[in-house]
Amino acid sequence: MSGTSMTTRAWLLMLPLLAVMIAVIGWPLIDTVGLSFTDAKLVGTAGNFVGIDNYVKTISGSNFQRTLITTTQFAVISVFAEMVLGVLAALLLNQQFYGRTVLRGLMILPWALPTVVNATLWRLIYNPEYGALNAALTQIGLLDAYRSWLGEPGTALAALIVADCWKNFPLVALIALAALQAVPRDITAASLVDGAGPFARFRFVILPYLAGPLVVALVLRTIEAFKVFDIIWVMTRGGPANSTRTLSILVYQEAFSFQRAGSGASLALIVTLLVAVLAAAYAALVRRTAGSNA
Amino acid sequence: MMERQSFLFSFFIHACALLLAAVILAPLLWLFIMSISPAADLTAKPLVWWPQSIDFSRYGVLLSSIENSAGAAFVASLVNSILVAGMATIAALVLAIPAAWAVSRTPSVGWSLYMVIATYMLPPVALAVPLYFGLAHLGLLNNVFGLALVYLTILAPFTTWLMKSGFDTIPKEIEAAAMMDGAGLFATLRIITLPLAAPVMATSALFAFLLAWDEFFYALLFTSDLRAKTLTVAIADLAGGRVSDYGLIATAGVLAALPPVVIGLVMQRALISGLTSGGVKG
């Protein structure tokens, strides 16, 4: 079969997918760009062209700047904690102990739990009057009086981060464990013979095998964390006093609660751009890690 | 293991393992215990950690189909979730399989696939407003078909990516041999390629189903009542509403978590290899 006809055949086989993707992703994205230059409302009039007004107002607004900081805090702290806990758990699961297979199996549970169920569960745990956290801490004697963990601006974001980490660090652990199992036994044995201590062994023998998969996990988790909506909506709706409002929540409020479709669209595109910059920076990082390992 | 472990090291490892098991299990066990505790135990001070009498009645309440009961709403959302996730999964695979195979065998068109995969990074908020207008225009707001269509934005890129790496592991030569023996393209795919790709197809389908089962943002925006509301929205309603029995919320959580947890435990090996192959190949 000639090259040209193979290419034609490939395009024909891809046609259904591409057509649907253009209909449900390509066209809405272009439409969002168009909307972002108008003052359209969600219901009613189509809106007038207002140029870059929406963008100027959004970027200079204090809401956006504060929300960007909150989102960055959430993403950086939770992803960092997930990476550290995940690698530690993987190193543990790679050791020999009774019940290792069972514990490895249990790690899939938080990952499998639907995000909304996880959020609901932690909302119940943090309940200010009847929650398990308040009960446990007071019964051990670590806490004098019940606290409203999700109701105080000082603790709400931290409480959300704990709930997010609990669900996501096991996935990092499973990815890291799979990478650890690919480290050849004789290399670790040789490093022992050569007198490498545990830290040197981790740094120079094990880490090179972990780096590739971990960077990819880091990329995917950061992008997910930057887009976070579900867990925050269910647990705090961005409150109290907007202390847990992330970018996706802000877009939702602007476009759907306040029904300002045009201004919401401009905000959504700014978020998209930030995610794209993040993804591009990471893609460079992934290529570099892959290159240095080859 | 070649190294002899000292007693102290082994003790330390076992202690850490116990701690990890507790961290993973405690919240899950508590969810289950709440679901079988009498309502009074859950609001007692000090909190009753283990119910004095075990009460499974909430499972009956939620799974009953008496009209206008909490059960009817829950069962309707359960059915909606199964319908939407099922339809979206099948549609995603039907679109993904030919495209993934074409890219796997004709690398020169690969760039179009990377564009499709890149859309996976788009925040859903970037598409939400036009999708809302579009669904409204087609009369598909608050409709399971409309929601399944929207879910293709997430499921189709993801399954195409997984299927492509699956097809990459099946040697071209097997297909070439069949064609040499006179089999046409579609016969070759049906007899040779697709059976070999069956495990990847199953993994992709499960992943897609779990993604759709988990989805909340679009479901929150595009559904409004029993005709299309999915489980995630129903549970968020319960959690945010004025339900006084926390056990009922927990029971809904257990029931919604059951299918993905069972799939996760049974298919563990396949899921992890899928996750890591995606992770390693990037």
Chai-1 contact restraints between the chains, C-beta under 6 A:
chainA,res_idxA,chainB,res_idxB,connection_type,confidence,min_distance_angstrom,max_distance_angstrom,comment,restraint_id
A,M6,B,T106,contact,1.0,0.0,6.0,A-B,restraint_1
A,A10,B,A102,contact,1.0,0.0,6.0,A-B,restraint_2
A,A10,B,T106,contact,1.0,0.0,6.0,A-B,restraint_3
A,A10,B,V109,contact,1.0,0.0,6.0,A-B,restraint_4
A,L13,B,P98,contact,1.0,0.0,6.0,A-B,restraint_5
A,L13,B,A102,contact,1.0,0.0,6.0,A-B,restraint_6
A,M14,B,A99,contact,1.0,0.0,6.0,A-B,restraint_7
A,M14,B,A102,contact,1.0,0.0,6.0,A-B,restraint_8
A,P16,B,L95,contact,1.0,0.0,6.0,A-B,restraint_9
A,L17,B,L95,contact,1.0,0.0,6.0,A-B,restraint_10
A,L17,B,A99,contact,1.0,0.0,6.0,A-B,restraint_11
A,V20,B,L95,contact,1.0,0.0,6.0,A-B,restraint_12
A,V20,B,L152,contact,1.0,0.0,6.0,A-B,restraint_13
A,M21,B,V116,contact,1.0,0.0,6.0,A-B,restraint_14
A,V24,B,L152,contact,1.0,0.0,6.0,A-B,restraint_15
A,V24,B,T153,contact,1.0,0.0,6.0,A-B,restraint_16
A,I25,B,T119,contact,1.0,0.0,6.0,A-B,restraint_17
A,I25,B,T153,contact,1.0,0.0,6.0,A-B,restraint_18
A,P28,B,L127,contact,1.0,0.0,6.0,A-B,restraint_19
A,P28,B,P130,contact,1.0,0.0,6.0,A-B,restraint_20
A,P28,B,L131,contact,1.0,0.0,6.0,A-B,restraint_21
A,D31,B,P130,contact,1.0,0.0,6.0,A-B,restraint_22
A,T32,B,A126,contact,1.0,0.0,6.0,A-B,restraint_23
A,T32,B,P130,contact,1.0,0.0,6.0,A-B,restraint_24
A,A89,B,L20,contact,1.0,0.0,6.0,A-B,restraint_25
A,L92,B,C16,contact,1.0,0.0,6.0,A-B,restraint_26
A,Q95,B,I13,contact,1.0,0.0,6.0,A-B,restraint_27
A,Q96,B,M1,contact,1.0,0.0,6.0,A-B,restraint_28
A,F97,B,I13,contact,1.0,0.0,6.0,A-B,restraint_29
A,F97,B,H14,contact,1.0,0.0,6.0,A-B,restraint_30
A,F97,B,A17,contact,1.0,0.0,6.0,A-B,restraint_31
A,L103,B,A17,contact,1.0,0.0,6.0,A-B,restraint_32
A,L103,B,A21,contact,1.0,0.0,6.0,A-B,restraint_33
A,L106,B,I24,contact,1.0,0.0,6.0,A-B,restraint_34
A,I108,B,G264,contact,1.0,0.0,6.0,A-B,restraint_35
A,I108,B,Q268,contact,1.0,0.0,6.0,A-B,restraint_36
A,A112,B,P260,contact,1.0,0.0,6.0,A-B,restraint_37
A,A112,B,V261,contact,1.0,0.0,6.0,A-B,restraint_38
A,A112,B,G264,contact,1.0,0.0,6.0,A-B,restraint_39
A,L113,B,A257,contact,1.0,0.0,6.0,A-B,restraint_40
A,P114,B,D214,contact,1.0,0.0,6.0,A-B,restraint_41
A,P114,B,A256,contact,1.0,0.0,6.0,A-B,restraint_42
A,T115,B,D214,contact,1.0,0.0,6.0,A-B,restraint_43
A,V116,B,F216,contact,1.0,0.0,6.0,A-B,restraint_44
A,V116,B,T232,contact,1.0,0.0,6.0,A-B,restraint_45
A,V116,B,I235,contact,1.0,0.0,6.0,A-B,restraint_46
A,V116,B,A236,contact,1.0,0.0,6.0,A-B,restraint_47
A,V117,B,G253,contact,1.0,0.0,6.0,A-B,restraint_48
A,V117,B,A256,contact,1.0,0.0,6.0,A-B,restraint_49
A,V117,B,A257,contact,1.0,0.0,6.0,A-B,restraint_50
A,T120,B,I235,contact,1.0,0.0,6.0,A-B,restraint_51
A,T120,B,A239,contact,1.0,0.0,6.0,A-B,restraint_52
A,T120,B,G253,contact,1.0,0.0,6.0,A-B,restraint_53
A,L121,B,P27,contact,1.0,0.0,6.0,A-B,restraint_54
A,L121,B,L31,contact,1.0,0.0,6.0,A-B,restraint_55
A,L121,B,G253,contact,1.0,0.0,6.0,A-B,restraint_56
A,R123,B,A239,contact,1.0,0.0,6.0,A-B,restraint_57
A,L124,B,Y246,contact,1.0,0.0,6.0,A-B,restraint_58
A,Y130,B,T43,contact,1.0,0.0,6.0,A-B,restraint_59
A,A132,B,W30,contact,1.0,0.0,6.0,A-B,restraint_60
A,A135,B,L47,contact,1.0,0.0,6.0,A-B,restraint_61
A,L174,B,I272,contact,1.0,0.0,6.0,A-B,restraint_62
A,I175,B,T276,contact,1.0,0.0,6.0,A-B,restraint_63
A,I175,B,G279,contact,1.0,0.0,6.0,A-B,restraint_64
A,A178,B,T276,contact,1.0,0.0,6.0,A-B,restraint_65
A,A189,B,M2,contact,1.0,0.0,6.0,A-B,restraint_66
A,P213,B,G279,contact,1.0,0.0,6.0,A-B,restraint_67
A,P213,B,V280,contact,1.0,0.0,6.0,A-B,restraint_68
A,V216,B,G279,contact,1.0,0.0,6.0,A-B,restraint_69
A,V216,B,G282,contact,1.0,0.0,6.0,A-B,restraint_70
A,A217,B,G279,contact,1.0,0.0,6.0,A-B,restraint_71
A,I223,B,M121,contact,1.0,0.0,6.0,A-B,restraint_72
A,K227,B,P123,contact,1.0,0.0,6.0,A-B,restraint_73
A,F229,B,F217,contact,1.0,0.0,6.0,A-B,restraint_74
A,D230,B,F216,contact,1.0,0.0,6.0,A-B,restraint_75
A,V234,B,A236,contact,1.0,0.0,6.0,A-B,restraint_76
A,V234,B,A239,contact,1.0,0.0,6.0,A-B,restraint_77
A,S248,B,V125,contact,1.0,0.0,6.0,A-B,restraint_78
A,V251,B,V125,contact,1.0,0.0,6.0,A-B,restraint_79
A,A255,B,V129,contact,1.0,0.0,6.0,A-B,restraint_80
A,A261,B,V129,contact,1.0,0.0,6.0,A-B,restraint_81
A,A265,B,V129,contact,1.0,0.0,6.0,A-B,restraint_82
A,A268,B,V125,contact,1.0,0.0,6.0,A-B,restraint_83
A,A268,B,A126,contact,1.0,0.0,6.0,A-B,restraint_84
A,V271,B,P123,contact,1.0,0.0,6.0,A-B,restraint_85
A,T272,B,P123,contact,1.0,0.0,6.0,A-B,restraint_86
A,T272,B,A126,contact,1.0,0.0,6.0,A-B,restraint_87
A,V275,B,M121,contact,1.0,0.0,6.0,A-B,restraint_88
A,V275,B,P123,contact,1.0,0.0,6.0,A-B,restraint_89
A,A279,B,M121,contact,1.0,0.0,6.0,A-B,restraint_90
A,V286,B,G282,contact,1.0,0.0,6.0,A-B,restraint_91
